[in-house]
Amino acid sequence: MHIVIIGNGIAGITTARHVRKLSDHDITVISAESEYFWSRPALMYVYMGHMKFEHTQPYESFFWTKNRINLKQGYVQSIDANAHQLQLAGGETISYDKLVLATGSLPNKFGWPGQDLDGVQGMVSKQDLDSMEARTPDIKHAVVVGGGLIGIEMAEMFHSRHIPVTFLVREKSFWRGVMPPEESELINQEIYAHPDIDLRLGTELKEILPDSSGKVRAVVTSTDEEIPCEFVGLTAGVHANTALADAAGIETGRGFLVDELLQTNVADIYAIGDCAELRNPAPGRRGIEAVWYTGKHMGPILAQTLCGTPTKYIQPTWFNSAKFLELEYQVYGSVGNGVKDGETHLYWQHPHQRKSIRIVYDTESRSVLGFNLMGIRYRQSVCQAWIESATHIEEVLQNLGAANFDPEFFKQYEADVVAQYNAQHPGQNLTLKRKRGWKQALAILAGK
């Protein structure tokens, strides 16, 4: 059987690797972006000079031949689902028995005047990095539009090269649609601590102005302010790349619609990663979860189905991580942008540093639901075990130090969190039973 995968990101390559582990099927991975798989989260560090592009490749070039994964660099123009064939730019056709769409995301554009000028772009692909490198060596000022993770990454990229940047964020507080107000304010403070990043909250892009040669020369904001610049980064979110859907008759919503086996409505065609939208997501979850970890988790599941063992994809406990300049962030489980009915939040914040710990638990059962960490690292496996076993908040607090993943010489704050809980519950006198350590973490994971 010939399995063809369109897209060589984390979702497509993880699928290919696990198909190889499970079978002797022929595997072809097609990508127009790059010859080899590379780590997309590391893209910003190439621009910042921390590494070269070849350093972002997790596998040596011989890996693909050794594992008999055929890499094809090319652009797929259309899918003939009846003939089980792909049409590539240049006229070549490739036949498949099973097809996996792992086409990823594209930057959003909202019809801004001037959005297609020279010097205006997003930051998703290898080609975007190359274009940014070519366009920004001698610029004096940049503008970044959009207050998401890609936006803050692009602002940091300019900061690393001492290029002043104006950062336009529609919300009144950074990432307020995702974060509770306290954590959102911590991010604001982190950005404000970098004077060459001019954060404009509650400000939208109105228009991008050209010079006489068709290059960007300025932006106009929603307050009618004109800001001179030579580069505009559009980072106002992404959308699923579903360009191949129509010709193949694939149903779409925001992405390729898939069932619990990650199969589309068209026989032998599956979708995975950022471009796949679950028809029936879990309660409280989205049909598209466009994060690196989701694509990595989907790959082994789909590989089992492709190799003859139909396996349902069940959305795992939510996890994401990011870095806002020097401020690290992790989330485990259910933590929204505010307190919901039926849940209680225990929130601790350092009085002088940008560090915080938020634990969300069910008000009635008192079982823990989620964790938000700013500037402090916790073990994913421990937090996930507590959430999935519906551990009581007081048991979690007594053992909270076992989750701490900061280096040994870092100060711990778990005792402060326990003390705050006791203060909120008069008569309680919880104490921290276990301090930080991998042995204590293993004991929790073993159920001891």
C-alpha positions as CSV (number, residue, x, y, z in Angstrom):
1,M,0.0,0.0,0.0
2,H,1.2,3.5,-0.9
3,I,0.5,6.2,1.8
4,V,1.0,9.8,0.6
5,I,1.2,12.6,3.1
6,I,0.9,16.2,1.9
7,G,2.9,18.4,4.3
8,N,6.1,17.8,6.2
9,G,5.3,19.5,9.5
10,I,5.1,17.8,12.9
11,A,1.8,16.2,12.1
12,G,2.7,14.7,8.8
13,I,6.2,13.5,9.8
14,T,5.0,12.0,13.1
15,T,2.4,10.1,11.1
16,A,5.1,8.9,8.6
17,R,7.4,7.8,11.4
18,H,4.7,5.7,13.1
19,V,3.5,4.2,9.9
20,R,7.0,3.0,9.3
21,K,7.2,1.6,12.9
22,L,4.0,-0.4,12.3
23,S,4.3,-1.5,8.7
24,D,6.2,-2.0,5.5
25,H,4.0,0.3,3.4
26,D,5.4,2.7,0.9
27,I,5.5,6.2,2.3
28,T,5.8,9.5,0.3
29,V,5.8,12.9,2.0
30,I,5.3,15.9,-0.3
31,S,6.2,19.4,0.6
32,A,6.7,22.6,-1.4
33,E,8.1,24.4,1.6
34,S,11.3,22.6,2.3
35,E,13.2,19.4,1.5
36,Y,13.5,18.2,5.1
37,F,11.3,18.4,8.1
38,W,12.3,21.1,10.6
39,S,11.0,22.4,13.9
40,R,8.6,25.3,13.2
41,P,8.7,26.7,16.8
42,A,12.5,27.3,16.3
43,L,12.0,29.5,13.2
44,M,12.4,32.7,15.2
45,Y,15.7,31.7,16.6
46,V,17.2,31.4,13.1
47,Y,16.4,35.1,12.5
48,M,17.7,36.0,16.0
49,G,21.1,34.3,15.2
50,H,20.8,31.7,17.9
51,M,21.0,28.8,15.4
52,K,21.3,28.1,11.7
53,F,18.4,26.7,9.7
54,E,20.0,23.3,9.4
55,H,20.1,23.2,13.3
56,T,16.3,23.1,13.3
57,Q,16.2,19.7,11.6
58,P,15.6,17.0,14.2
59,Y,16.9,14.2,12.0
60,E,20.0,13.7,9.9
61,S,19.6,13.5,6.2
62,F,20.2,9.8,6.2
63,F,17.2,9.2,8.5
64,W,14.8,9.3,5.6
65,T,16.6,6.8,3.4
66,K,17.2,4.5,6.4
67,N,13.5,4.5,7.3
68,R,12.4,4.3,3.7
69,I,10.4,7.5,3.8
70,N,10.4,9.1,0.3
71,L,10.6,12.9,0.4
72,K,9.2,14.7,-2.6
73,Q,9.6,18.5,-2.9
74,G,6.8,19.8,-5.0
75,Y,3.4,21.7,-5.0
76,V,0.2,19.7,-5.1
77,Q,-2.3,21.5,-7.4
78,S,-5.3,19.2,-7.1
79,I,-6.6,15.8,-6.0
80,D,-8.5,13.4,-8.2
81,A,-10.2,11.4,-5.5
82,N,-11.9,8.9,-8.0
83,A,-8.5,8.1,-9.6
84,H,-6.6,8.3,-6.3
85,Q,-4.1,10.6,-7.9
86,L,-2.4,13.9,-7.2
87,Q,-1.6,16.5,-9.8
88,L,1.7,18.4,-9.1
89,A,2.8,21.7,-10.5
90,G,4.8,20.9,-13.6
91,G,2.4,18.1,-14.7
92,E,3.7,15.1,-12.6
93,T,1.0,12.8,-11.1
94,I,1.4,10.6,-8.1
95,S,-1.0,7.8,-7.2
96,Y,-2.0,6.9,-3.6
97,D,-3.9,4.3,-1.8
98,K,-4.3,6.4,1.4
99,L,-3.9,10.1,1.4
100,V,-3.1,12.3,4.5
101,L,-3.7,16.0,4.3
102,A,-1.3,17.8,6.7
103,T,-1.3,21.2,4.9
104,G,-1.1,23.3,8.0
105,S,-2.1,27.0,8.4
106,L,-1.9,30.3,6.5
107,P,-1.7,33.8,7.9
108,N,-5.0,35.7,8.2
109,K,-5.7,38.8,6.1
110,F,-8.8,40.9,6.6
111,G,-8.9,43.0,3.4
112,W,-6.8,45.8,4.8
113,P,-5.9,48.4,2.0
114,G,-2.2,47.8,1.2
115,Q,-2.0,44.3,2.7
116,D,-0.3,42.9,-0.4
117,L,2.4,45.6,-0.7
118,D,6.1,44.7,-0.9
119,G,7.3,44.5,2.7
120,V,4.0,43.2,4.2
121,Q,3.9,39.5,5.2
122,G,3.1,36.9,7.8
123,M,5.4,34.5,9.6
124,V,4.5,30.9,9.2
125,S,6.7,29.2,6.6
126,K,10.4,28.8,5.7
127,Q,9.7,31.2,2.8
128,D,8.4,33.8,5.2
129,L,11.7,33.6,7.1
130,D,13.7,34.0,3.9
131,S,11.5,36.9,2.9
132,M,11.9,38.6,6.3
133,E,15.6,38.2,6.2
134,A,15.7,39.8,2.7
135,R,13.4,42.7,3.6
136,T,14.7,43.8,7.0
137,P,18.5,44.2,7.0
138,D,18.5,48.0,6.9
139,I,15.1,49.0,8.0
140,K,14.6,51.7,10.7
141,H,11.1,50.7,12.0
142,A,8.7,47.8,11.8
143,V,5.0,47.4,12.7
144,V,3.5,44.1,13.9
145,V,-0.2,43.7,13.7
146,G,-2.0,41.2,15.9
147,G,-1.6,40.2,19.6
148,G,-1.1,36.4,19.4
149,L,1.9,34.2,19.9
150,I,3.3,34.8,16.4
151,G,3.0,38.5,16.9
152,I,5.0,38.5,20.1
153,E,7.6,36.2,18.5
154,M,8.0,38.6,15.6
155,A,8.4,41.5,18.0
156,E,11.1,39.7,19.8
157,M,12.8,38.9,16.5
158,F,13.1,42.6,15.7
159,H,14.1,43.4,19.3
160,S,17.0,40.9,19.0
161,R,18.3,43.0,16.1
162,H,17.7,46.4,17.8
163,I,15.0,47.3,15.3
164,P,12.3,49.5,16.9
165,V,8.8,48.0,16.5
166,T,5.3,49.2,17.0
167,F,3.0,46.4,18.2
168,L,-0.7,46.9,17.4
169,V,-3.0,44.8,19.6
170,R,-6.8,45.0,19.2
171,E,-7.6,43.9,22.7
172,K,-7.3,46.2,25.7
173,S,-4.8,43.8,27.3
174,F,-2.5,41.3,25.6
175,W,-4.0,37.9,24.8
176,R,-7.0,38.8,27.0
177,G,-9.2,36.6,24.9
178,V,-7.2,33.6,26.1
179,M,-5.7,34.6,29.5
180,P,-7.3,35.6,32.8
181,P,-6.8,39.3,33.5
182,E,-4.0,38.9,35.9
183,E,-1.8,36.8,33.6
184,S,-2.6,39.1,30.7
185,E,-1.4,42.0,32.7
186,L,1.8,40.2,33.5
187,I,2.5,39.9,29.7
188,N,1.7,43.6,29.3
189,Q,4.3,44.4,31.9
190,E,6.9,42.1,30.3
191,I,6.4,43.9,26.9
192,Y,6.5,47.3,28.5
193,A,9.9,46.4,30.1
194,H,11.4,46.5,26.5
195,P,11.4,50.1,25.4
196,D,12.1,49.4,21.8
197,I,8.7,47.5,21.6
198,D,6.0,50.1,21.5
199,L,2.9,48.2,22.6
200,R,-0.3,49.9,21.4
201,L,-3.3,48.1,23.2
202,G,-6.8,48.7,21.9
203,T,-5.4,49.8,18.5
204,E,-6.2,48.3,15.1
205,L,-4.7,48.5,11.7
206,K,-6.7,50.7,9.3
207,E,-4.5,51.0,6.2
208,I,-1.0,50.3,4.9
209,L,0.5,53.1,2.7
210,P,2.8,52.6,-0.2
211,D,5.8,54.6,-1.4
212,S,6.3,55.5,-5.1
213,S,7.8,52.1,-5.8
214,G,5.1,50.0,-4.3
215,K,6.8,49.3,-1.0
216,V,5.3,49.9,2.4
217,R,6.2,53.3,3.8
218,A,3.7,53.6,6.8
219,V,0.6,52.3,8.5
220,V,-2.5,54.2,9.5
221,T,-4.1,53.0,12.8
222,S,-7.7,53.0,14.0
223,T,-7.0,56.3,15.7
224,D,-5.9,57.8,12.4
225,E,-2.2,58.0,13.5
226,E,0.3,57.5,10.7
227,I,3.3,55.4,11.7
228,P,6.3,55.4,9.3
229,C,7.8,51.9,8.7
230,E,9.5,49.8,6.1
231,F,8.0,46.4,7.2
232,V,4.6,45.2,8.4
233,G,4.1,41.8,9.9
234,L,0.6,40.5,9.7
235,T,0.1,38.1,12.7
236,A,-3.6,38.4,13.4
237,G,-4.1,34.7,13.6
238,V,-4.1,31.9,11.1
239,H,-6.6,29.8,9.2
240,A,-6.5,26.2,7.9
241,N,-5.0,25.7,4.5
242,T,-7.9,23.9,2.7
243,A,-7.1,24.9,-0.8
244,L,-7.2,21.3,-2.1
245,A,-10.8,20.7,-0.7
246,D,-13.0,21.8,-3.6
247,A,-11.6,19.7,-6.5
248,A,-11.6,16.6,-4.3
249,G,-15.1,17.1,-2.9
250,I,-13.9,17.3,0.7
251,E,-16.3,18.9,3.2
252,T,-14.9,21.8,5.1
253,G,-15.8,24.1,8.0
254,R,-13.0,26.1,9.3
255,G,-10.7,23.2,8.3
256,F,-11.0,19.8,6.6
257,L,-13.9,18.2,8.5
258,V,-12.9,14.8,10.0
259,D,-14.5,12.1,12.1
260,E,-13.1,10.4,15.2
261,L,-10.8,8.4,12.9
262,L,-9.5,11.6,11.4
263,Q,-11.1,10.6,8.0
264,T,-12.8,13.1,5.7
265,N,-16.0,12.5,3.9
266,V,-14.0,11.2,0.9
267,A,-12.9,7.6,1.0
268,D,-9.2,7.0,1.8
269,I,-8.5,10.7,2.5
270,Y,-7.6,11.8,6.1
271,A,-6.6,15.2,7.6
272,I,-4.4,15.9,10.6
273,G,-2.9,18.8,12.5
274,D,-3.7,22.5,12.0
275,C,-5.8,21.9,8.9
276,A,-8.1,19.2,10.5
277,E,-11.4,20.1,12.1
278,L,-13.1,17.5,14.3
279,R,-16.8,17.2,13.6
280,N,-17.5,16.4,17.2
281,P,-14.9,17.9,19.5
282,A,-14.9,17.1,23.2
283,P,-17.1,19.4,25.4
284,G,-15.4,22.7,26.0
285,R,-12.8,22.0,23.2
286,R,-12.4,23.4,19.7
287,G,-12.6,21.5,16.5
288,I,-9.3,22.9,15.4
289,E,-6.5,23.1,18.0
290,A,-3.7,24.6,15.9
291,V,-0.7,23.9,18.2
292,W,2.4,21.9,17.7
293,Y,1.5,19.4,20.5
294,T,-1.8,18.5,18.9
295,G,-0.2,17.5,15.6
296,K,2.4,15.4,17.4
297,H,-0.3,13.6,19.3
298,M,-2.5,12.9,16.3
299,G,0.3,11.3,14.3
300,P,0.6,8.0,16.2
301,I,-3.2,7.6,16.4
302,L,-3.7,8.1,12.6
303,A,-0.8,5.7,11.9
304,Q,-2.6,2.9,13.6
305,T,-5.7,3.5,11.5
306,L,-3.7,3.6,8.3
307,C,-2.0,0.4,9.2
308,G,-5.2,-1.6,9.7
309,T,-6.2,-0.9,13.3
310,P,-8.9,1.7,13.3
311,T,-8.2,3.9,16.3
312,K,-10.3,6.8,17.5
313,Y,-8.6,10.2,18.2
314,I,-9.6,11.4,21.6
315,Q,-8.5,14.9,22.4
316,P,-5.9,14.7,25.2
317,T,-5.7,16.9,28.3
318,W,-5.1,20.4,26.9
319,F,-1.5,21.6,27.1
320,N,0.3,24.5,25.5
321,S,3.5,26.4,26.3
322,A,4.9,29.7,25.0
323,K,7.4,32.4,25.8
324,F,6.6,36.1,25.9
325,L,10.1,37.6,25.6
326,E,11.7,36.4,28.8
327,L,8.4,35.3,30.4
328,E,7.6,31.6,30.1
329,Y,4.1,30.3,30.1
330,Q,2.5,26.8,30.5
331,V,-1.1,25.7,30.7
332,Y,-2.4,22.3,31.6
333,G,-6.1,21.3,31.4
334,S,-9.1,23.7,31.6
335,V,-8.1,27.3,32.2
336,G,-10.2,29.9,30.5
337,N,-9.9,33.7,30.4
338,G,-11.9,34.1,33.6
339,V,-13.8,32.2,36.3
340,K,-16.6,30.1,34.9
341,D,-19.7,28.8,36.8
342,G,-19.0,25.8,38.9
343,E,-15.2,26.4,39.2
344,T,-13.0,28.1,41.8
345,H,-9.6,29.7,41.1
346,L,-6.7,29.7,43.5
347,Y,-4.3,32.4,42.2
348,W,-0.9,33.4,43.6
349,Q,1.3,36.1,42.2
350,H,4.8,37.1,43.2
351,P,4.7,40.5,44.8
352,H,7.8,41.8,43.0
353,Q,8.5,39.5,40.0
354,R,6.5,38.4,37.0
355,K,5.6,34.9,38.3
356,S,2.2,33.4,39.0
357,I,0.5,30.1,39.7
358,R,-3.2,29.5,39.0
359,I,-5.0,26.3,39.9
360,V,-8.6,25.8,38.8
361,Y,-10.8,23.3,40.6
362,D,-14.4,22.2,40.6
363,T,-16.3,24.1,43.3
364,E,-18.5,21.1,44.3
365,S,-16.2,18.1,44.0
366,R,-13.0,20.1,44.6
367,S,-11.2,18.1,41.9
368,V,-8.5,19.9,40.1
369,L,-9.3,21.0,36.5
370,G,-6.3,23.0,35.3
371,F,-3.0,24.9,35.9
372,N,-1.7,28.2,34.5
373,L,2.0,28.9,35.1
374,M,3.8,32.2,34.4
375,G,7.6,32.3,35.0
376,I,7.5,28.9,36.8
377,R,7.8,25.5,35.2
378,Y,5.7,22.5,36.3
379,R,6.0,18.9,35.0
380,Q,3.4,18.2,32.4
381,S,3.1,14.5,33.3
382,V,2.3,15.2,37.0
383,C,-0.2,18.0,36.3
384,Q,-1.9,15.8,33.7
385,A,-2.1,12.8,36.1
386,W,-3.8,15.0,38.7
387,I,-6.3,16.3,36.2
388,E,-7.1,13.0,34.6
389,S,-7.6,11.3,38.0
390,A,-9.7,14.2,39.3
391,T,-7.4,14.6,42.3
392,H,-8.8,16.7,45.2
393,I,-7.3,20.2,45.4
394,E,-6.0,19.7,48.9
395,E,-4.1,16.5,47.9
396,V,-2.6,18.4,45.0
397,L,-1.6,21.3,47.2
398,Q,0.0,19.0,49.8
399,N,2.1,17.4,47.0
400,L,2.5,20.5,44.8
401,G,6.3,20.6,45.1
402,A,6.6,17.4,43.2
403,A,5.3,19.1,40.1
404,N,8.0,21.8,40.1
405,F,10.4,21.5,37.2
406,D,12.5,24.5,37.8
407,P,16.3,24.0,38.3
408,E,17.2,23.0,41.8
409,F,18.8,26.3,42.7
410,F,15.6,28.2,41.8
411,K,13.4,29.4,44.7
412,Q,10.2,27.5,45.2
413,Y,6.8,29.1,45.8
414,E,4.5,26.1,46.5
415,A,4.5,26.8,50.2
416,D,3.2,30.3,49.4
417,V,0.4,28.9,47.3
418,V,-0.6,26.5,50.2
419,A,-0.5,29.4,52.6
420,Q,-2.8,31.4,50.4
421,Y,-5.3,28.5,50.2
422,N,-5.3,28.2,54.0
423,A,-5.9,32.0,54.3
424,Q,-8.9,31.6,51.9
425,H,-10.3,28.7,54.0
426,P,-10.2,29.6,57.7
427,G,-9.6,26.5,59.8
428,Q,-7.5,24.8,57.2
429,N,-3.9,24.1,58.0
430,L,-2.6,22.3,55.0
431,T,1.2,21.8,54.8
432,L,3.5,20.9,51.9
433,K,4.2,17.2,52.2
434,R,6.5,16.7,49.2
435,K,9.1,19.1,48.0
436,R,10.4,19.3,44.5
437,G,12.1,16.2,43.1
438,W,11.8,13.6,40.3
439,K,11.4,10.7,42.8
440,Q,8.3,12.3,44.3
441,A,7.0,13.0,40.7
442,L,7.4,9.3,39.8
443,A,5.6,8.3,43.0
444,I,2.6,10.4,42.0
445,L,2.6,9.0,38.4
446,A,2.7,5.5,39.9
447,G,-0.3,6.3,42.0
448,K,1.5,6.1,45.4
